[in-house]
Amino acid sequence: MALTKATLSMIKGATINAADYGASATASAAANTTALQNALNSLSAGGTLVISEDLDINNEISIPYNDITIAGDSRPLITQTVAGLRVFYGESLANITISNIKIDGTDSSVAYNGDAVAGNAEGAIHIKRNGTNPTNIRIFDCEFYNVFTASSCVYVGNLWIERNLIRNFYKFGILASSSYNFHIDHNNIYTCENETSGNSYGIQATGGSATGDIQQRCSISFNAIDYVRIWDGIMCHDVDDIIITGNHRTNIRAGID
C-alpha cells in the first residue's frame, strides 16, 4: 500500500507564514511574488497565510482555493511596484478573509490590466464570479493607498467590508455592485484623485433588479467619505433592501445617489 506523507499545508485549517516560503522585506519583488503565490498554492485544503514583513511585489497574486485567510501580523505593507497590476484576485471563491494588511498600488491613475479607465471595475483586491457567485468574502482592517480602486467584489453573496482606510484612489473606493447581503460599514475613504473626467465614487453598490440580480439585507453605515469631487459619495440605485445610516460625507459632488 502506498502512503502519502501529509505536509502541514495539506491539513485543513493549517496556518503558514509567508517567510517560510521565502518572502522577506529584503528580498526582491519578483522573489516575494513567487513566495506569496507558492504559499497560497500550498493551502489546497484551506487555511491561513500570515504575512509578517513589508513586501514589494511585481505581479498579481491569485487566491487559488476556498477557505483561505490572508492575515497581516502588525499590518505589514505590500507594495505593488508595477502600476496597473492588482495585488490579490480570485474567481468564484468561498470563505475568503483578507485582514490587517496595507496595500500601496504605486500609481492610482493607471487602470488595472490595461483596461480603459471609464469602464474599469477592478480593484487592488478583486473578487468576481466565473460561472458561480463568490460567497462569504470579508475584507477587514486593511489600508489602501495610491490604488485605482481599493476593493472590487461584485456578484458576491455575503460580503463584509469593514474598518478599512482608503486614501488616494481614482475610480472607486469600494465597489460591491450586484452583491447581496453586503455590509460596507465603518470605513474611512479619503481623496479621490480623479477631478476631471468620467465618474468616481467613494462607495458604489448598485443593484441589478432589472436583470434579476436582487440585492437584499444590505447596509452602508458609519463610513467617513471625503473629497470625491466628480460624482457620488455613495451610489446604490436599484437595491431592494438596504440600510444607509450614520455616514459622514464632506467635499463631495453628490452625497447619495
DAURWO-V280266 format. One record per pair of residues at least 12 apart in sequence whose ideal C-beta (glycine too) atoms are under 7 Angstrom apart, sorted by the first residue. I is the first residue (numbers start at 1). J is the second residue. D is the distance in Angstrom with one decimal. If there is no record, write none. Layout:
i->I j->J d->D
i->I j->J d->D
This chain:
i->9 j->42 d->3.8
i->9 j->43 d->5.7
i->9 j->47 d->6.5
i->10 j->44 d->6.7
i->10 j->45 d->5.7
i->11 j->45 d->6.4
i->12 j->45 d->4.3
i->12 j->46 d->5.6
i->13 j->46 d->6.4
i->13 j->47 d->5.5
i->14 j->43 d->7.0
i->14 j->47 d->4.0
i->15 j->47 d->6.2
i->15 j->48 d->4.4
i->15 j->50 d->6.4
i->16 j->39 d->5.9
i->16 j->42 d->6.7
i->16 j->47 d->6.6
i->16 j->49 d->5.9
i->17 j->50 d->4.8
i->17 j->52 d->6.2
i->18 j->35 d->6.0
i->18 j->36 d->5.8
i->18 j->39 d->5.3
i->18 j->49 d->6.2
i->18 j->50 d->6.9
i->18 j->51 d->4.8
i->19 j->52 d->6.0
i->19 j->53 d->6.7
i->21 j->35 d->4.3
i->21 j->38 d->5.0
i->21 j->39 d->4.3
i->22 j->35 d->4.0
i->23 j->35 d->3.9
i->23 j->36 d->5.9
i->23 j->53 d->6.9
i->23 j->55 d->5.6
i->24 j->53 d->6.1
i->25 j->53 d->4.3
i->25 j->54 d->5.0
i->25 j->55 d->6.7
i->29 j->56 d->4.0
i->29 j->57 d->5.4
i->29 j->58 d->3.9
i->29 j->81 d->4.9
i->30 j->58 d->5.5
i->32 j->55 d->4.5
i->32 j->56 d->6.0
i->32 j->57 d->5.3
i->33 j->57 d->4.5
i->33 j->58 d->5.6
i->33 j->59 d->4.6
i->33 j->61 d->6.9
i->36 j->57 d->6.8
i->36 j->61 d->5.1
i->37 j->61 d->5.7
i->37 j->62 d->6.7
i->40 j->61 d->6.8
i->40 j->63 d->6.2
i->40 j->64 d->6.0
i->40 j->68 d->6.8
i->41 j->64 d->5.8
i->43 j->65 d->5.9
i->43 j->68 d->5.5
i->44 j->65 d->5.7
i->46 j->65 d->6.4
i->46 j->66 d->6.3
i->46 j->67 d->2.9
i->46 j->68 d->5.9
i->47 j->68 d->6.6
i->48 j->69 d->4.3
i->48 j->71 d->5.9
i->49 j->68 d->6.9
i->49 j->70 d->5.1
i->50 j->71 d->5.5
i->50 j->73 d->5.5
i->51 j->70 d->7.0
i->51 j->72 d->5.3
i->51 j->73 d->6.8
i->51 j->76 d->5.1
i->51 j->101 d->6.3
i->52 j->73 d->4.3
i->52 j->76 d->6.3
i->53 j->76 d->5.7
i->54 j->76 d->5.2
i->54 j->77 d->4.4
i->55 j->76 d->6.7
i->55 j->78 d->5.3
i->56 j->79 d->4.9
i->56 j->81 d->5.3
i->57 j->78 d->6.3
i->57 j->80 d->5.9
i->57 j->81 d->6.8
i->58 j->81 d->5.1
i->58 j->82 d->5.2
i->59 j->85 d->6.3
i->60 j->85 d->5.2
i->60 j->86 d->4.8
i->60 j->87 d->6.9
i->60 j->89 d->5.8
i->61 j->87 d->6.3
i->61 j->88 d->5.2
i->62 j->89 d->6.2
i->62 j->90 d->6.5
i->63 j->88 d->5.9
i->63 j->89 d->7.0
i->63 j->90 d->3.7
i->63 j->93 d->6.1
i->63 j->96 d->6.2
i->66 j->93 d->5.7
i->66 j->94 d->4.4
i->66 j->95 d->5.5
i->67 j->95 d->4.6
i->68 j->96 d->5.7
i->69 j->97 d->4.3
i->70 j->88 d->6.8
i->70 j->98 d->4.8
i->71 j->99 d->5.3
i->71 j->100 d->5.8
i->72 j->99 d->6.9
i->72 j->100 d->3.9
i->72 j->101 d->3.8
i->75 j->100 d->5.2
i->75 j->101 d->6.4
i->75 j->102 d->5.7
i->76 j->101 d->6.1
i->76 j->102 d->6.8
i->77 j->102 d->4.3
i->77 j->104 d->6.2
i->78 j->101 d->6.0
i->78 j->102 d->6.8
i->78 j->103 d->5.3
i->79 j->104 d->4.4
i->79 j->106 d->6.9
i->80 j->104 d->6.9
i->80 j->105 d->5.3
i->80 j->106 d->5.7
i->81 j->106 d->6.2
i->83 j->106 d->4.8
i->83 j->107 d->3.8
i->83 j->110 d->4.2
i->84 j->110 d->4.2
i->84 j->111 d->6.6
i->84 j->112 d->5.9
i->84 j->113 d->6.9
i->84 j->114 d->6.6
i->85 j->112 d->6.9
i->86 j->112 d->5.3
i->86 j->122 d->6.2
i->86 j->123 d->6.9
i->86 j->124 d->5.7
i->86 j->126 d->5.2
i->87 j->103 d->5.3
i->87 j->124 d->4.7
i->87 j->125 d->6.4
i->88 j->125 d->5.0
i->89 j->126 d->4.3
i->90 j->127 d->5.5
i->91 j->128 d->5.8
i->91 j->129 d->6.9
i->91 j->130 d->3.9
i->92 j->129 d->5.5
i->92 j->130 d->4.8
i->92 j->131 d->6.0
i->92 j->132 d->4.7
i->92 j->134 d->5.7
i->93 j->127 d->6.3
i->93 j->134 d->5.0
i->94 j->134 d->6.7
i->94 j->135 d->4.7
i->94 j->136 d->5.7
i->95 j->136 d->4.7
i->96 j->127 d->6.9
i->96 j->137 d->5.2
i->97 j->138 d->4.3
i->98 j->125 d->6.1
i->98 j->139 d->5.1
i->98 j->142 d->6.5
i->99 j->140 d->4.3
i->99 j->141 d->5.3
i->99 j->142 d->6.7
i->100 j->141 d->4.8
i->100 j->142 d->6.8
i->101 j->142 d->5.4
i->102 j->142 d->6.9
i->102 j->143 d->4.2
i->103 j->124 d->5.1
i->103 j->142 d->6.8
i->103 j->144 d->5.0
i->103 j->147 d->6.7
i->104 j->145 d->4.8
i->104 j->146 d->5.6
i->105 j->124 d->5.2
i->105 j->145 d->7.0
i->105 j->146 d->4.8
i->105 j->147 d->3.7
i->105 j->148 d->6.7
i->106 j->146 d->5.8
i->107 j->146 d->6.2
i->108 j->146 d->4.9
i->108 j->147 d->5.7
i->108 j->148 d->5.7
i->108 j->168 d->5.5
i->108 j->169 d->5.6
i->108 j->170 d->4.3
i->108 j->193 d->5.2
i->109 j->170 d->5.5
i->109 j->193 d->6.7
i->110 j->148 d->6.4
i->111 j->148 d->5.5
i->112 j->148 d->5.7
i->117 j->198 d->6.5
i->118 j->198 d->5.0
i->120 j->148 d->6.8
i->120 j->171 d->6.2
i->121 j->152 d->5.7
i->121 j->154 d->6.7
i->121 j->175 d->6.0
i->122 j->149 d->6.6
i->122 j->152 d->5.4
i->123 j->147 d->7.0
i->123 j->149 d->3.8
i->123 j->150 d->5.6
i->123 j->151 d->4.7
i->123 j->152 d->3.5
i->123 j->172 d->6.9
i->123 j->175 d->6.3
i->124 j->144 d->6.0
i->124 j->147 d->4.5
i->124 j->149 d->7.0
i->124 j->150 d->5.9
i->125 j->139 d->6.2
i->125 j->151 d->4.5
i->126 j->152 d->4.9
i->127 j->153 d->4.5
i->127 j->156 d->6.4
i->128 j->154 d->5.5
i->128 j->155 d->6.7
i->129 j->155 d->4.2
i->133 j->155 d->4.9
i->133 j->156 d->6.5
i->133 j->157 d->5.3
i->134 j->155 d->6.9
i->134 j->156 d->4.7
i->135 j->156 d->6.9
i->135 j->157 d->4.6
i->135 j->158 d->5.5
i->136 j->158 d->4.8
i->137 j->153 d->5.4
i->137 j->156 d->5.1
i->137 j->159 d->5.1
i->138 j->160 d->4.6
i->139 j->151 d->5.5
i->139 j->161 d->4.8
i->139 j->164 d->6.4
i->140 j->162 d->5.5
i->140 j->163 d->5.9
i->141 j->163 d->5.0
i->141 j->164 d->6.9
i->142 j->164 d->4.9
i->143 j->164 d->6.9
i->143 j->165 d->4.5
i->144 j->164 d->6.9
i->144 j->166 d->4.7
i->145 j->167 d->5.4
i->145 j->168 d->5.6
i->146 j->168 d->5.1
i->147 j->169 d->5.3
i->148 j->169 d->7.0
i->148 j->170 d->4.9
i->148 j->171 d->5.5
i->149 j->169 d->6.3
i->149 j->171 d->4.8
i->149 j->172 d->4.3
i->149 j->175 d->5.9
i->150 j->166 d->4.4
i->150 j->169 d->5.7
i->150 j->173 d->5.6
i->150 j->174 d->6.3
i->151 j->174 d->5.5
i->151 j->175 d->7.0
i->152 j->172 d->6.8
i->152 j->175 d->4.2
i->153 j->176 d->5.5
i->153 j->179 d->6.3
i->154 j->175 d->6.6
i->154 j->176 d->6.9
i->154 j->177 d->5.3
i->154 j->178 d->5.5
i->154 j->179 d->6.4
i->155 j->178 d->4.8
i->155 j->179 d->6.3
i->156 j->179 d->4.2
i->156 j->182 d->7.0
i->157 j->180 d->5.6
i->157 j->181 d->6.2
i->158 j->181 d->4.9
i->159 j->176 d->5.9
i->159 j->179 d->4.9
i->159 j->182 d->4.1
i->160 j->183 d->5.0
i->161 j->174 d->5.6
i->161 j->176 d->6.8
i->161 j->184 d->4.9
i->161 j->187 d->6.7
i->162 j->183 d->6.7
i->162 j->185 d->5.0
i->162 j->186 d->5.4
i->162 j->187 d->6.9
i->163 j->186 d->4.9
i->163 j->187 d->6.8
i->164 j->187 d->4.8
i->165 j->188 d->4.9
i->166 j->187 d->6.8
i->166 j->189 d->4.6
i->166 j->190 d->6.9
i->167 j->190 d->4.8
i->167 j->191 d->5.6
i->168 j->191 d->5.2
i->168 j->193 d->5.8
i->169 j->192 d->6.0
i->169 j->193 d->6.9
i->170 j->192 d->6.9
i->170 j->193 d->5.3
i->170 j->194 d->5.0
i->170 j->200 d->6.7
i->171 j->194 d->6.8
i->171 j->200 d->5.5
i->172 j->201 d->5.3
i->172 j->204 d->5.5
i->173 j->189 d->3.8
i->173 j->202 d->4.7
i->173 j->203 d->6.1
i->174 j->187 d->6.6
i->174 j->189 d->7.0
i->174 j->203 d->4.8
i->175 j->204 d->5.3
i->176 j->205 d->4.2
i->177 j->204 d->6.0
i->177 j->205 d->5.9
i->177 j->206 d->4.6
i->178 j->207 d->6.8
i->178 j->208 d->4.8
i->178 j->213 d->4.5
i->179 j->205 d->6.7
i->179 j->215 d->6.6
i->180 j->214 d->6.7
i->180 j->215 d->4.8
i->180 j->216 d->5.5
i->180 j->217 d->6.9
i->180 j->218 d->6.9
i->181 j->216 d->6.9
i->181 j->217 d->4.4
i->181 j->218 d->6.7
i->182 j->205 d->6.2
i->182 j->218 d->5.0
i->183 j->219 d->4.9
i->184 j->203 d->5.8
i->184 j->205 d->6.5
i->184 j->220 d->4.9
i->184 j->223 d->6.8
i->185 j->219 d->6.0
i->185 j->221 d->4.8
i->185 j->222 d->5.7
i->185 j->223 d->6.9
i->186 j->222 d->5.0
i->186 j->223 d->6.7
i->187 j->223 d->4.7
i->188 j->224 d->4.8
i->189 j->202 d->4.6
i->189 j->203 d->7.0
i->189 j->223 d->6.5
i->189 j->224 d->7.0
i->189 j->225 d->4.7
i->190 j->226 d->4.9
i->190 j->227 d->6.2
i->191 j->227 d->4.9
i->192 j->227 d->6.1
i->192 j->228 d->4.4
i->192 j->229 d->6.9
i->194 j->230 d->5.7
i->195 j->229 d->5.1
i->195 j->230 d->5.7
i->199 j->230 d->6.6
i->199 j->231 d->4.2
i->200 j->228 d->6.0
i->200 j->230 d->5.5
i->200 j->231 d->5.6
i->201 j->228 d->6.7
i->201 j->231 d->5.8
i->201 j->232 d->5.1
i->201 j->235 d->5.0
i->202 j->225 d->3.8
i->202 j->228 d->4.9
i->202 j->233 d->4.6
i->202 j->234 d->6.4
i->203 j->220 d->6.0
i->203 j->223 d->6.7
i->203 j->234 d->4.9
i->204 j->235 d->4.5
i->205 j->218 d->7.0
i->205 j->220 d->6.6
i->205 j->236 d->5.0
i->205 j->239 d->6.9
i->206 j->235 d->6.1
i->206 j->236 d->6.2
i->206 j->237 d->5.5
i->206 j->238 d->5.7
i->207 j->237 d->7.0
i->207 j->238 d->3.5
i->207 j->239 d->4.1
i->207 j->240 d->6.7
i->208 j->238 d->6.3
i->209 j->238 d->4.9
i->209 j->240 d->6.2
i->210 j->238 d->6.9
i->214 j->240 d->5.3
i->215 j->239 d->4.4
i->215 j->240 d->6.0
i->215 j->242 d->6.9
i->216 j->240 d->5.4
i->216 j->241 d->4.0
i->217 j->241 d->5.9
i->218 j->239 d->6.2
i->218 j->241 d->6.3
i->218 j->242 d->4.2
i->219 j->242 d->6.7
i->219 j->243 d->4.6
i->220 j->234 d->5.8
i->220 j->236 d->6.5
i->220 j->242 d->6.8
i->220 j->244 d->4.9
i->220 j->247 d->6.7
i->221 j->243 d->6.4
i->221 j->244 d->6.8
i->221 j->245 d->4.9
i->221 j->246 d->5.2
i->221 j->247 d->6.8
i->222 j->246 d->4.2
i->222 j->247 d->6.6
i->223 j->247 d->4.9
i->224 j->248 d->4.6
i->225 j->247 d->6.7
i->225 j->249 d->4.9
i->225 j->252 d->6.5
i->226 j->250 d->4.8
i->226 j->251 d->5.5
i->227 j->251 d->4.5
i->228 j->252 d->4.8
i->228 j->253 d->6.8
i->229 j->251 d->6.9
i->229 j->253 d->5.9
i->230 j->253 d->6.3
i->231 j->253 d->5.7
i->231 j->254 d->6.5
i->232 j->253 d->7.0
i->232 j->254 d->4.8
i->232 j->257 d->4.5
i->233 j->249 d->4.2
i->233 j->252 d->4.2
i->233 j->255 d->5.1
i->233 j->256 d->6.6
i->234 j->247 d->6.6
i->234 j->255 d->7.0
i->234 j->256 d->4.7
i->235 j->257 d->4.6
i->237 j->257 d->6.3
i->244 j->256 d->6.5
